Amino acid sequence: MNKSELIEQLSLKKDISNKKAEDVVNIVFNSLAEAMSAGERVEIRGLGSFVIKDYDTYTGRNPKTGEPITVRPKKLPFFKVGKELKERVLG
């Protein structure tokens, strides 16, 4: 499912306009992104949690030349699946 399909499903299931459904989805996604940008952990019961993982500097390789390069430290979003979702997917 992509974002437009999510908007369509919300619109159909809650009998609201596509524009209102799009606004709701955008508010939720933007709120998640803002919280994570601020370094906050976001947890949605029954789904999972979004956290920011810190990665230290490491030595990598240039894929074209094979030369070693230093990769700077970085922060990346990470999703950890919740128990309930995992059980629903596994059956």
N, C-alpha and C positions, 0 to 999 in steps of 0.2 A: 504494500500500500504506500502510495506517495502522498505528499501534502494535499494536492488537489482532490484526491480520492477521500482523504480524511475529512476535508471540508464538505464534500458532497454527502458523505455518510452522516456527519453531524447535522447538516441541513435537513436531510430526509428523516432521521430518527427523532429530532426535536422540533420538526415542523417550523423551521426558521429560514429566513432568506439565505442565499449563498453568501451575500455580503456580510451578514451578521455572523455566520459560521466562520467565514474567513477571518473576520476581526477577532473572534474568540481564539481560533487556532494561532493567529499571529501574536496575540497577547500572551498566550501560554508559552510559545516558543521563545519570544523575546524575553519574557521573565526568566525562563530557564537560562538563557544565554547571559543575561545581565548578572544573575546570581553566581553563575560559574565564573564569569569575568572578575567578579569581586572576590573570588576564592572560596565561595560557599559551596557546601555539599548540598545537592538537591536529591531528596528521597521521595519517591512516589510509591506508596504502599501497594503491593500487589503487582508492581511492575519492576522496580529496581531503583538503583541510585546512580547519579552522575557525580563524579568526583574529578578533581584535577590531579593528575600524577606529575610529579617532578622527575625529570630525567637529568642525570649528571652529565658532564662532559665525557665523551668517549672518542676513541679512535675508530673511524670508519674507513671505507675505501671508495675512491672515485670509480663508479661503474665503467666509465670509458677507458681510463688509463690504468686502473688498479692501484694508483698511488694512495698511500695513507693520508687521511685528512682528519683534522680535529673537528668534531661536531660539538657545537656550543650547547650548554645546558638549555633545556626547554621545559615548558609545561604543556601538557596535552589533555584534552578531555577523555574520560574513560567511563564506560557504562558497565555497571555490575548488575547482572540479572538477579531479580528477587526470587525467592523460593517458590512463590505462588505461580509466577510466570513460567519458571523452569518446569514445574510439575505439569502445567497445562500443555506446554510444548511437547514434553516427553510422553504425555499420555497417561 
